[in-house]
Amino acid sequence: MSVSHPVQTSIETKMNAQLVLSHLEVINESHMHSVPPNSETHFKLVVVTDAFEGKRSVARHQIVYKILADDLAGPVHALALHTYTPAEWNQANASAPASPQCLGGSKADRL
């Protein structure tokens, strides 16, 4: 039996519905943080689209935030964004930087 991933699926669906994408990666990084098993709270998105052409990083992020507003107001606690035009993606050798390890610790560690 497979595990359901409703938040990840929601993100993928919304991004594909709102942008013409060359590439999309929605990576659940919740396991790297102090959250219960099978959580969907921390995500890394790699988004490649012509819609980012001529836009600075902040404007690109605002586009994604608008698309995912409901998810960000609810289940998603953290979102790491890596946004590229197709040309930038090719220059980056079709790879985004690795995410750093969480240094926040657990709430129990602070008691």
Biopython code that builds the backbone (N, CA, C, O; Angstrom):
import numpy as np
from Bio.PDB.StructureBuilder import StructureBuilder

atoms = [
    (1, "MET", "N", (0.838, -1.179, 0.000)),
    (1, "MET", "CA", (0.000, 0.000, 0.000)),
    (1, "MET", "C", (0.886, 1.247, 0.000)),
    (1, "MET", "O", (1.806, 1.355, 0.811)),
    (2, "SER", "N", (0.610, 2.184, -0.906)),
    (2, "SER", "CA", (1.434, 3.383, -0.996)),
    (2, "SER", "C", (0.946, 4.446, -0.016)),
    (2, "SER", "O", (-0.218, 4.471, 0.385)),
    (3, "VAL", "N", (1.872, 5.315, 0.350)),
    (3, "VAL", "CA", (1.566, 6.393, 1.277)),
    (3, "VAL", "C", (1.006, 7.567, 0.471)),
    (3, "VAL", "O", (1.545, 7.909, -0.582)),
    (4, "SER", "N", (-0.048, 8.172, 0.951)),
    (4, "SER", "CA", (-0.655, 9.323, 0.300)),
    (4, "SER", "C", (0.188, 10.568, 0.563)),
    (4, "SER", "O", (0.730, 10.741, 1.654)),
    (5, "HIS", "N", (0.291, 11.417, -0.430)),
    (5, "HIS", "CA", (1.043, 12.670, -0.311)),
    (5, "HIS", "C", (0.171, 13.826, -0.788)),
    (5, "HIS", "O", (0.461, 14.428, -1.822)),
    (6, "PRO", "N", (-0.904, 14.148, -0.046)),
    (6, "PRO", "CA", (-1.853, 15.151, -0.537)),
    (6, "PRO", "C", (-1.273, 16.557, -0.702)),
    (6, "PRO", "O", (-1.642, 17.257, -1.645)),
    (7, "VAL", "N", (-0.383, 16.985, 0.182)),
    (7, "VAL", "CA", (0.169, 18.334, 0.070)),
    (7, "VAL", "C", (1.102, 18.413, -1.126)),
    (7, "VAL", "O", (1.029, 19.359, -1.911)),
    (8, "GLN", "N", (1.975, 17.432, -1.271)),
    (8, "GLN", "CA", (2.890, 17.417, -2.407)),
    (8, "GLN", "C", (2.113, 17.367, -3.721)),
    (8, "GLN", "O", (2.452, 18.076, -4.669)),
    (9, "THR", "N", (1.084, 16.542, -3.782)),
    (9, "THR", "CA", (0.262, 16.444, -4.986)),
    (9, "THR", "C", (-0.439, 17.771, -5.269)),
    (9, "THR", "O", (-0.526, 18.187, -6.424)),
    (10, "SER", "N", (-0.937, 18.436, -4.235)),
    (10, "SER", "CA", (-1.583, 19.733, -4.388)),
    (10, "SER", "C", (-0.618, 20.752, -4.985)),
    (10, "SER", "O", (-0.983, 21.494, -5.898)),
    (11, "ILE", "N", (0.607, 20.791, -4.475)),
    (11, "ILE", "CA", (1.618, 21.719, -4.984)),
    (11, "ILE", "C", (1.892, 21.439, -6.459)),
    (11, "ILE", "O", (1.907, 22.361, -7.275)),
    (12, "GLU", "N", (2.107, 20.183, -6.798)),
    (12, "GLU", "CA", (2.391, 19.815, -8.188)),
    (12, "GLU", "C", (1.237, 20.205, -9.106)),
    (12, "GLU", "O", (1.453, 20.765, -10.181)),
    (13, "THR", "N", (0.021, 19.911, -8.682)),
    (13, "THR", "CA", (-1.163, 20.206, -9.483)),
    (13, "THR", "C", (-1.311, 21.710, -9.725)),
    (13, "THR", "O", (-1.547, 22.144, -10.853)),
    (14, "LYS", "N", (-1.172, 22.499, -8.660)),
    (14, "LYS", "CA", (-1.325, 23.952, -8.779)),
    (14, "LYS", "C", (-0.240, 24.570, -9.656)),
    (14, "LYS", "O", (-0.527, 25.441, -10.477)),
    (15, "MET", "N", (0.985, 24.133, -9.489)),
    (15, "MET", "CA", (2.076, 24.680, -10.298)),
    (15, "MET", "C", (1.872, 24.357, -11.774)),
    (15, "MET", "O", (2.053, 25.222, -12.632)),
    (16, "ASN", "N", (1.496, 23.122, -12.071)),
    (16, "ASN", "CA", (1.264, 22.726, -13.458)),
    (16, "ASN", "C", (0.057, 23.421, -14.072)),
    (16, "ASN", "O", (0.031, 23.662, -15.278)),
    (17, "ALA", "N", (-0.938, 23.744, -13.259)),
    (17, "ALA", "CA", (-2.140, 24.413, -13.765)),
    (17, "ALA", "C", (-1.900, 25.897, -14.057)),
    (17, "ALA", "O", (-2.549, 26.470, -14.932)),
    (18, "GLN", "N", (-0.972, 26.515, -13.328)),
    (18, "GLN", "CA", (-0.784, 27.958, -13.433)),
    (18, "GLN", "C", (0.396, 28.391, -14.305)),
    (18, "GLN", "O", (0.433, 29.527, -14.776)),
    (19, "LEU", "N", (1.349, 27.500, -14.518)),
    (19, "LEU", "CA", (2.539, 27.851, -15.298)),
    (19, "LEU", "C", (2.813, 26.779, -16.359)),
    (19, "LEU", "O", (2.532, 25.598, -16.153)),
    (20, "VAL", "N", (3.358, 27.209, -17.480)),
    (20, "VAL", "CA", (3.865, 26.259, -18.467)),
    (20, "VAL", "C", (5.291, 25.951, -18.031)),
    (20, "VAL", "O", (6.182, 26.794, -18.136)),
    (21, "LEU", "N", (5.492, 24.748, -17.548)),
    (21, "LEU", "CA", (6.761, 24.381, -16.925)),
    (21, "LEU", "C", (7.633, 23.549, -17.862)),
    (21, "LEU", "O", (7.154, 22.659, -18.566)),
    (22, "SER", "N", (8.922, 23.865, -17.849)),
    (22, "SER", "CA", (9.903, 23.023, -18.531)),
    (22, "SER", "C", (10.350, 21.904, -17.603)),
    (22, "SER", "O", (10.697, 20.807, -18.041)),
    (23, "HIS", "N", (10.334, 22.210, -16.305)),
    (23, "HIS", "CA", (10.791, 21.246, -15.297)),
    (23, "HIS", "C", (10.217, 21.648, -13.946)),
    (23, "HIS", "O", (10.155, 22.831, -13.613)),
    (24, "LEU", "N", (9.798, 20.651, -13.171)),
    (24, "LEU", "CA", (9.310, 20.893, -11.816)),
    (24, "LEU", "C", (9.743, 19.735, -10.935)),
    (24, "LEU", "O", (9.541, 18.567, -11.269)),
    (25, "GLU", "N", (10.340, 20.078, -9.808)),
    (25, "GLU", "CA", (10.639, 19.095, -8.767)),
    (25, "GLU", "C", (10.004, 19.606, -7.485)),
    (25, "GLU", "O", (10.236, 20.745, -7.079)),
    (26, "VAL", "N", (9.207, 18.765, -6.854)),
    (26, "VAL", "CA", (8.616, 19.067, -5.559)),
    (26, "VAL", "C", (9.148, 18.008, -4.609)),
    (26, "VAL", "O", (8.728, 16.852, -4.650)),
    (27, "ILE", "N", (10.074, 18.415, -3.756)),
    (27, "ILE", "CA", (10.789, 17.484, -2.892)),
    (27, "ILE", "C", (10.372, 17.722, -1.448)),
    (27, "ILE", "O", (10.564, 18.808, -0.900)),
    (28, "ASN", "N", (9.806, 16.699, -0.850)),
    (28, "ASN", "CA", (9.408, 16.789, 0.559)),
    (28, "ASN", "C", (10.652, 16.606, 1.414)),
    (28, "ASN", "O", (11.219, 15.514, 1.463)),
    (29, "GLU", "N", (11.075, 17.663, 2.084)),
    (29, "GLU", "CA", (12.255, 17.616, 2.944)),
    (29, "GLU", "C", (11.884, 17.604, 4.427)),
    (29, "GLU", "O", (12.724, 17.881, 5.283)),
    (30, "SER", "N", (10.641, 17.289, 4.724)),
    (30, "SER", "CA", (10.169, 17.296, 6.109)),
    (30, "SER", "C", (10.976, 16.351, 6.991)),
    (30, "SER", "O", (11.204, 16.635, 8.167)),
    (31, "HIS", "N", (11.405, 15.231, 6.423)),
    (31, "HIS", "CA", (12.171, 14.248, 7.202)),
    (31, "HIS", "C", (13.481, 14.816, 7.751)),
    (31, "HIS", "O", (14.066, 14.246, 8.672)),
    (32, "MET", "N", (13.943, 15.939, 7.185)),
    (32, "MET", "CA", (15.185, 16.564, 7.623)),
    (32, "MET", "C", (14.961, 17.503, 8.813)),
    (32, "MET", "O", (15.900, 18.142, 9.287)),
    (33, "HIS", "N", (13.726, 17.585, 9.288)),
    (33, "HIS", "CA", (13.370, 18.537, 10.341)),
    (33, "HIS", "C", (12.684, 17.820, 11.501)),
    (33, "HIS", "O", (12.357, 16.636, 11.415)),
    (34, "SER", "N", (12.479, 18.544, 12.562)),
    (34, "SER", "CA", (11.878, 17.975, 13.772)),
    (34, "SER", "C", (10.356, 17.983, 13.652)),
    (34, "SER", "O", (9.667, 18.798, 14.266)),
    (35, "VAL", "N", (9.860, 17.059, 12.851)),
    (35, "VAL", "CA", (8.419, 16.928, 12.641)),
    (35, "VAL", "C", (8.062, 15.447, 12.731)),
    (35, "VAL", "O", (8.942, 14.595, 12.608)),
    (36, "PRO", "N", (6.801, 15.129, 12.939)),
    (36, "PRO", "CA", (6.397, 13.723, 13.002)),
    (36, "PRO", "C", (6.665, 12.994, 11.678)),
    (36, "PRO", "O", (6.727, 13.631, 10.626)),
    (37, "PRO", "N", (6.823, 11.669, 11.721)),
    (37, "PRO", "CA", (7.016, 10.893, 10.493)),
    (37, "PRO", "C", (5.877, 11.132, 9.508)),
    (37, "PRO", "O", (4.733, 11.354, 9.904)),
    (38, "ASN", "N", (6.205, 11.084, 8.227)),
    (38, "ASN", "CA", (5.258, 11.268, 7.114)),
    (38, "ASN", "C", (4.660, 12.670, 7.039)),
    (38, "ASN", "O", (3.609, 12.858, 6.427)),
    (39, "SER", "N", (5.310, 13.652, 7.650)),
    (39, "SER", "CA", (4.833, 15.033, 7.582)),
    (39, "SER", "C", (5.044, 15.601, 6.186)),
    (39, "SER", "O", (5.902, 15.143, 5.431)),
    (40, "GLU", "N", (4.249, 16.596, 5.866)),
    (40, "GLU", "CA", (4.397, 17.338, 4.619)),
    (40, "GLU", "C", (4.393, 18.825, 4.962)),
    (40, "GLU", "O", (3.431, 19.541, 4.681)),
    (41, "THR", "N", (5.481, 19.270, 5.571)),
    (41, "THR", "CA", (5.564, 20.644, 6.053)),
    (41, "THR", "C", (6.713, 21.441, 5.446)),
    (41, "THR", "O", (6.649, 22.669, 5.399)),
    (42, "HIS", "N", (7.750, 20.771, 4.985)),
    (42, "HIS", "CA", (8.940, 21.428, 4.458)),
    (42, "HIS", "C", (9.204, 20.909, 3.046)),
    (42, "HIS", "O", (9.393, 19.711, 2.837)),
    (43, "PHE", "N", (9.214, 21.837, 2.077)),
    (43, "PHE", "CA", (9.403, 21.431, 0.688)),
    (43, "PHE", "C", (10.484, 22.251, 0.007)),
    (43, "PHE", "O", (10.731, 23.408, 0.346)),
    (44, "LYS", "N", (11.115, 21.614, -0.958)),
    (44, "LYS", "CA", (12.044, 22.270, -1.864)),
    (44, "LYS", "C", (11.413, 22.189, -3.245)),
    (44, "LYS", "O", (11.042, 21.108, -3.700)),
    (45, "LEU", "N", (11.290, 23.338, -3.914)),
    (45, "LEU", "CA", (10.746, 23.377, -5.258)),
    (45, "LEU", "C", (11.816, 23.853, -6.222)),
    (45, "LEU", "O", (12.492, 24.853, -5.981)),
    (46, "VAL", "N", (11.955, 23.130, -7.303)),
    (46, "VAL", "CA", (12.791, 23.543, -8.421)),
    (46, "VAL", "C", (11.816, 23.804, -9.560)),
    (46, "VAL", "O", (11.147, 22.891, -10.042)),
    (47, "VAL", "N", (11.745, 25.058, -9.983)),
    (47, "VAL", "CA", (10.762, 25.476, -10.981)),
    (47, "VAL", "C", (11.492, 26.096, -12.167)),
    (47, "VAL", "O", (12.256, 27.049, -12.015)),
    (48, "VAL", "N", (11.244, 25.539, -13.350)),
    (48, "VAL", "CA", (11.865, 26.046, -14.572)),
    (48, "VAL", "C", (10.747, 26.410, -15.545)),
    (48, "VAL", "O", (9.949, 25.559, -15.939)),
    (49, "THR", "N", (10.702, 27.682, -15.924)),
    (49, "THR", "CA", (9.663, 28.154, -16.833)),
    (49, "THR", "C", (10.105, 29.418, -17.560)),
    (49, "THR", "O", (10.876, 30.220, -17.033)),
    (50, "ASP", "N", (9.601, 29.577, -18.780)),
    (50, "ASP", "CA", (9.842, 30.809, -19.536)),
    (50, "ASP", "C", (9.185, 32.009, -18.865)),
    (50, "ASP", "O", (9.573, 33.148, -19.125)),
    (51, "ALA", "N", (8.189, 31.768, -17.999)),
    (51, "ALA", "CA", (7.486, 32.864, -17.314)),
    (51, "ALA", "C", (8.427, 33.677, -16.422)),
    (51, "ALA", "O", (8.100, 34.805, -16.052)),
    (52, "PHE", "N", (9.587, 33.122, -16.073)),
    (52, "PHE", "CA", (10.546, 33.829, -15.219)),
    (52, "PHE", "C", (11.496, 34.717, -16.023)),
    (52, "PHE", "O", (12.290, 35.456, -15.442)),
    (53, "GLU", "N", (11.423, 34.652, -17.334)),
    (53, "GLU", "CA", (12.317, 35.433, -18.190)),
    (53, "GLU", "C", (12.195, 36.917, -17.865)),
    (53, "GLU", "O", (11.092, 37.462, -17.852)),
    (54, "GLY", "N", (13.329, 37.574, -17.602)),
    (54, "GLY", "CA", (13.360, 39.005, -17.327)),
    (54, "GLY", "C", (12.926, 39.392, -15.922)),
    (54, "GLY", "O", (12.850, 40.579, -15.605)),
    (55, "LYS", "N", (12.641, 38.413, -15.079)),
    (55, "LYS", "CA", (12.206, 38.697, -13.709)),
    (55, "LYS", "C", (13.321, 38.392, -12.719)),
    (55, "LYS", "O", (14.051, 37.412, -12.868)),
    (56, "ARG", "N", (13.438, 39.233, -11.720)),
    (56, "ARG", "CA", (14.400, 38.999, -10.644)),
    (56, "ARG", "C", (13.875, 37.918, -9.715)),
    (56, "ARG", "O", (12.709, 37.531, -9.784)),
    (57, "SER", "N", (14.741, 37.446, -8.860)),
    (57, "SER", "CA", (14.406, 36.356, -7.948)),
    (57, "SER", "C", (13.170, 36.649, -7.111)),
    (57, "SER", "O", (12.317, 35.776, -6.947)),
    (58, "VAL", "N", (13.058, 37.870, -6.574)),
    (58, "VAL", "CA", (11.926, 38.207, -5.719)),
    (58, "VAL", "C", (10.612, 38.104, -6.495)),
    (58, "VAL", "O", (9.629, 37.577, -5.974)),
    (59, "ALA", "N", (10.584, 38.594, -7.715)),
    (59, "ALA", "CA", (9.368, 38.528, -8.531)),
    (59, "ALA", "C", (9.014, 37.074, -8.859)),
    (59, "ALA", "O", (7.836, 36.716, -8.885)),
    (60, "ARG", "N", (10.004, 36.254, -9.104)),
    (60, "ARG", "CA", (9.777, 34.836, -9.371)),
    (60, "ARG", "C", (9.156, 34.158, -8.150)),
    (60, "ARG", "O", (8.198, 33.394, -8.266)),
    (61, "HIS", "N", (9.714, 34.449, -6.991)),
    (61, "HIS", "CA", (9.201, 33.856, -5.752)),
    (61, "HIS", "C", (7.768, 34.327, -5.485)),
    (61, "HIS", "O", (6.933, 33.548, -5.025)),
    (62, "GLN", "N", (7.489, 35.588, -5.772)),
    (62, "GLN", "CA", (6.136, 36.104, -5.570)),
    (62, "GLN", "C", (5.126, 35.361, -6.441)),
    (62, "GLN", "O", (3.999, 35.118, -6.008)),
    (63, "ILE", "N", (5.513, 35.001, -7.652)),
    (63, "ILE", "CA", (4.638, 34.229, -8.538)),
    (63, "ILE", "C", (4.300, 32.889, -7.887)),
    (63, "ILE", "O", (3.138, 32.482, -7.850)),
    (64, "VAL", "N", (5.314, 32.217, -7.380)),
    (64, "VAL", "CA", (5.110, 30.908, -6.753)),
    (64, "VAL", "C", (4.289, 31.055, -5.471)),
    (64, "VAL", "O", (3.376, 30.265, -5.230)),
    (65, "TYR", "N", (4.603, 32.053, -4.652)),
    (65, "TYR", "CA", (3.856, 32.269, -3.411)),
    (65, "TYR", "C", (2.368, 32.504, -3.690)),
    (65, "TYR", "O", (1.514, 32.006, -2.957)),
    (66, "LYS", "N", (2.060, 33.256, -4.737)),
    (66, "LYS", "CA", (0.668, 33.521, -5.081)),
    (66, "LYS", "C", (-0.045, 32.225, -5.469)),
    (66, "LYS", "O", (-1.178, 31.991, -5.051)),
    (67, "ILE", "N", (0.610, 31.390, -6.260)),
    (67, "ILE", "CA", (0.024, 30.120, -6.684)),
    (67, "ILE", "C", (-0.231, 29.210, -5.489)),
    (67, "ILE", "O", (-1.250, 28.521, -5.435)),
    (68, "LEU", "N", (0.690, 29.206, -4.535)),
    (68, "LEU", "CA", (0.619, 28.282, -3.392)),
    (68, "LEU", "C", (0.127, 28.953, -2.103)),
    (68, "LEU", "O", (0.382, 28.446, -1.010)),
    (69, "ALA", "N", (-0.560, 30.061, -2.217)),
    (69, "ALA", "CA", (-0.981, 30.831, -1.038)),
    (69, "ALA", "C", (-1.743, 29.983, -0.026)),
    (69, "ALA", "O", (-1.480, 30.072, 1.173)),
    (70, "ASP", "N", (-2.677, 29.165, -0.489)),
    (70, "ASP", "CA", (-3.457, 28.346, 0.449)),
    (70, "ASP", "C", (-2.587, 27.333, 1.178)),
    (70, "ASP", "O", (-2.762, 27.112, 2.377)),
    (71, "ASP", "N", (-1.651, 26.718, 0.465)),
    (71, "ASP", "CA", (-0.760, 25.741, 1.093)),
    (71, "ASP", "C", (0.160, 26.415, 2.109)),
    (71, "ASP", "O", (0.430, 25.859, 3.174)),
    (72, "LEU", "N", (0.636, 27.607, 1.779)),
    (72, "LEU", "CA", (1.524, 28.334, 2.682)),
    (72, "LEU", "C", (0.784, 28.856, 3.910)),
    (72, "LEU", "O", (1.389, 29.040, 4.967)),
    (73, "ALA", "N", (-0.502, 29.092, 3.780)),
    (73, "ALA", "CA", (-1.303, 29.531, 4.919)),
    (73, "ALA", "C", (-1.719, 28.350, 5.793)),
    (73, "ALA", "O", (-2.201, 28.540, 6.910)),
    (74, "GLY", "N", (-1.535, 27.153, 5.293)),
    (74, "GLY", "CA", (-1.967, 25.961, 6.019)),
    (74, "GLY", "C", (-0.829, 25.016, 6.335)),
    (74, "GLY", "O", (-0.027, 25.285, 7.230)),
    (75, "PRO", "N", (-0.749, 23.909, 5.609)),
    (75, "PRO", "CA", (0.156, 22.835, 6.010)),
    (75, "PRO", "C", (1.644, 23.081, 5.762)),
    (75, "PRO", "O", (2.483, 22.472, 6.427)),
    (76, "VAL", "N", (1.989, 23.962, 4.818)),
    (76, "VAL", "CA", (3.400, 24.140, 4.470)),
    (76, "VAL", "C", (4.035, 25.168, 5.398)),
    (76, "VAL", "O", (3.607, 26.321, 5.458)),
    (77, "HIS", "N", (5.062, 24.730, 6.118)),
    (77, "HIS", "CA", (5.768, 25.584, 7.071)),
    (77, "HIS", "C", (6.963, 26.277, 6.413)),
    (77, "HIS", "O", (7.271, 27.427, 6.726)),
    (78, "ALA", "N", (7.637, 25.565, 5.496)),
    (78, "ALA", "CA", (8.842, 26.109, 4.876)),
    (78, "ALA", "C", (8.901, 25.696, 3.417)),
    (78, "ALA", "O", (8.539, 24.577, 3.052)),
    (79, "LEU", "N", (9.372, 26.632, 2.582)),
    (79, "LEU", "CA", (9.448, 26.395, 1.153)),
    (79, "LEU", "C", (10.770, 26.955, 0.641)),
    (79, "LEU", "O", (10.988, 28.166, 0.669)),
    (80, "ALA", "N", (11.645, 26.080, 0.178)),
    (80, "ALA", "CA", (12.898, 26.499, -0.436)),
    (80, "ALA", "C", (12.663, 26.552, -1.936)),
    (80, "ALA", "O", (12.295, 25.549, -2.547)),
    (81, "LEU", "N", (12.876, 27.721, -2.531)),
    (81, "LEU", "CA", (12.605, 27.896, -3.950)),
    (81, "LEU", "C", (13.886, 28.063, -4.749)),
    (81, "LEU", "O", (14.780, 28.826, -4.382)),
    (82, "HIS", "N", (13.948, 27.334, -5.841)),
    (82, "HIS", "CA", (15.037, 27.466, -6.809)),
    (82, "HIS", "C", (14.342, 27.686, -8.143)),
    (82, "HIS", "O", (13.757, 26.759, -8.703)),
    (83, "THR", "N", (14.406, 28.916, -8.652)),
    (83, "THR", "CA", (13.647, 29.295, -9.840)),
    (83, "THR", "C", (14.598, 29.621, -10.988)),
    (83, "THR", "O", (15.583, 30.338, -10.811)),
    (84, "TYR", "N", (14.290, 29.090, -12.153)),
    (84, "TYR", "CA", (15.158, 29.234, -13.320)),
    (84, "TYR", "C", (14.347, 29.445, -14.592)),
    (84, "TYR", "O", (13.213, 28.980, -14.710)),
    (85, "THR", "N", (14.946, 30.148, -15.531)),
    (85, "THR", "CA", (14.460, 30.103, -16.901)),
    (85, "THR", "C", (15.080, 28.840, -17.515)),
    (85, "THR", "O", (16.027, 28.295, -16.949)),
    (86, "PRO", "N", (14.574, 28.367, -18.647)),
    (86, "PRO", "CA", (15.205, 27.186, -19.270)),
    (86, "PRO", "C", (16.699, 27.380, -19.563)),
    (86, "PRO", "O", (17.489, 26.454, -19.383)),
    (87, "ALA", "N", (17.081, 28.561, -20.006)),
    (87, "ALA", "CA", (18.500, 28.820, -20.295)),
    (87, "ALA", "C", (19.336, 28.765, -19.014)),
    (87, "ALA", "O", (20.429, 28.198, -19.013)),
    (88, "GLU", "N", (18.832, 29.345, -17.934)),
    (88, "GLU", "CA", (19.549, 29.306, -16.648)),
    (88, "GLU", "C", (19.669, 27.875, -16.141)),
    (88, "GLU", "O", (20.704, 27.485, -15.601)),
    (89, "TRP", "N", (18.607, 27.096, -16.316)),
    (89, "TRP", "CA", (18.604, 25.701, -15.887)),
    (89, "TRP", "C", (19.675, 24.917, -16.633)),
    (89, "TRP", "O", (20.385, 24.104, -16.042)),
    (90, "ASN", "N", (19.787, 25.164, -17.926)),
    (90, "ASN", "CA", (20.828, 24.493, -18.723)),
    (90, "ASN", "C", (22.218, 24.917, -18.265)),
    (90, "ASN", "O", (23.131, 24.093, -18.208)),
    (91, "GLN", "N", (22.382, 26.202, -17.938)),
    (91, "GLN", "CA", (23.674, 26.685, -17.441)),
    (91, "GLN", "C", (24.014, 26.075, -16.090)),
    (91, "GLN", "O", (25.188, 25.904, -15.762)),
    (92, "ALA", "N", (23.002, 25.747, -15.310)),
    (92, "ALA", "CA", (23.206, 25.134, -13.992)),
    (92, "ALA", "C", (23.360, 23.619, -14.108)),
    (92, "ALA", "O", (23.351, 22.909, -13.103)),
    (93, "ASN", "N", (23.501, 23.131, -15.335)),
    (93, "ASN", "CA", (23.636, 21.696, -15.592)),
    (93, "ASN", "C", (22.449, 20.909, -15.058)),
    (93, "ASN", "O", (22.593, 19.787, -14.570)),
    (94, "ALA", "N", (21.275, 21.517, -15.159)),
    (94, "ALA", "CA", (20.017, 20.873, -14.771)),
    (94, "ALA", "C", (20.054, 20.324, -13.346)),
    (94, "ALA", "O", (19.607, 19.208, -13.078)),
    (95, "SER", "N", (20.600, 21.140, -12.435)),
    (95, "SER", "CA", (20.598, 20.726, -11.030)),
    (95, "SER", "C", (20.539, 21.948, -10.116)),
    (95, "SER", "O", (21.135, 22.990, -10.392)),
    (96, "ALA", "N", (19.809, 21.786, -9.035)),
    (96, "ALA", "CA", (19.685, 22.843, -8.028)),
    (96, "ALA", "C", (20.622, 22.527, -6.870)),
    (96, "ALA", "O", (21.007, 21.371, -6.691)),
    (97, "PRO", "N", (20.994, 23.529, -6.083)),
    (97, "PRO", "CA", (21.859, 23.274, -4.932)),
    (97, "PRO", "C", (21.193, 22.352, -3.907)),
    (97, "PRO", "O", (19.971, 22.342, -3.758)),
    (98, "ALA", "N", (22.012, 21.594, -3.220)),
    (98, "ALA", "CA", (21.510, 20.724, -2.153)),
    (98, "ALA", "C", (21.040, 21.590, -0.991)),
    (98, "ALA", "O", (21.571, 22.675, -0.756)),
    (99, "SER", "N", (20.060, 21.107, -0.285)),
    (99, "SER", "CA", (19.553, 21.825, 0.882)),
    (99, "SER", "C", (20.462, 21.595, 2.082)),
    (99, "SER", "O", (20.992, 20.497, 2.256)),
    (100, "PRO", "N", (20.649, 22.623, 2.913)),
    (100, "PRO", "CA", (21.455, 22.443, 4.121)),
    (100, "PRO", "C", (20.701, 21.601, 5.146)),
    (100, "PRO", "O", (19.475, 21.495, 5.102)),
    (101, "GLN", "N", (21.439, 21.017, 6.051)),
    (101, "GLN", "CA", (20.817, 20.273, 7.137)),
    (101, "GLN", "C", (20.134, 21.241, 8.088)),
    (101, "GLN", "O", (20.612, 22.357, 8.295)),
    (102, "CYS", "N", (19.041, 20.826, 8.653)),
    (102, "CYS", "CA", (18.314, 21.633, 9.620)),
    (102, "CYS", "C", (19.142, 21.760, 10.895)),
    (102, "CYS", "O", (19.631, 20.759, 11.418)),
    (103, "LEU", "N", (19.300, 22.958, 11.388)),
    (103, "LEU", "CA", (20.058, 23.181, 12.614)),
    (103, "LEU", "C", (19.146, 23.601, 13.756)),
    (103, "LEU", "O", (19.621, 23.953, 14.835)),
    (104, "GLY", "N", (17.833, 23.565, 13.523)),
    (104, "GLY", "CA", (16.876, 24.059, 14.503)),
    (104, "GLY", "C", (16.716, 23.170, 15.715)),
    (104, "GLY", "O", (16.328, 23.648, 16.781)),
    (105, "GLY", "N", (17.003, 21.893, 15.578)),
    (105, "GLY", "CA", (16.786, 20.983, 16.705)),
    (105, "GLY", "C", (15.318, 20.790, 16.983)),
    (105, "GLY", "O", (14.467, 21.344, 16.286)),
    (106, "SER", "N", (15.023, 20.023, 17.978)),
    (106, "SER", "CA", (13.624, 19.786, 18.305)),
    (106, "SER", "C", (13.237, 20.660, 19.474)),
    (106, "SER", "O", (14.089, 21.118, 20.236)),
    (107, "LYS", "N", (11.956, 20.886, 19.606)),
    (107, "LYS", "CA", (11.473, 21.680, 20.731)),
    (107, "LYS", "C", (11.834, 21.023, 22.057)),
    (107, "LYS", "O", (12.071, 21.712, 23.049)),
    (108, "ALA", "N", (11.876, 19.709, 22.076)),
    (108, "ALA", "CA", (12.215, 18.984, 23.306)),
    (108, "ALA", "C", (13.662, 19.263, 23.736)),
    (108, "ALA", "O", (13.977, 19.228, 24.925)),
    (109, "ASP", "N", (14.552, 19.543, 22.748)),
    (109, "ASP", "CA", (15.942, 19.839, 23.072)),
    (109, "ASP", "C", (16.095, 21.155, 23.826)),
    (109, "ASP", "O", (17.103, 21.364, 24.500)),
    (110, "ARG", "N", (15.111, 22.042, 23.723)),
    (110, "ARG", "CA", (15.204, 23.359, 24.334)),
    (110, "ARG", "C", (14.572, 23.414, 25.713)),
    (110, "ARG", "O", (14.640, 24.445, 26.382)),
    (111, "LEU", "N", (13.965, 22.334, 26.143)),
    (111, "LEU", "CA", (13.301, 22.337, 27.458)),
    (111, "LEU", "C", (14.297, 22.117, 28.571)),
    (111, "LEU", "O", (13.918, 22.088, 29.742)),
]
sb = StructureBuilder()
sb.init_structure("model")
sb.init_model(0)
sb.init_chain("A")
sb.init_seg("    ")
for serial, (resi, resn, name, xyz) in enumerate(atoms, 1):
    if name == "N":
        sb.init_residue(resn, " ", resi, " ")
    sb.init_atom(name, np.array(xyz, "f"), 0.0, 1.0, " ", f" {name:<3s}", serial, name[0])
structure = sb.get_structure()
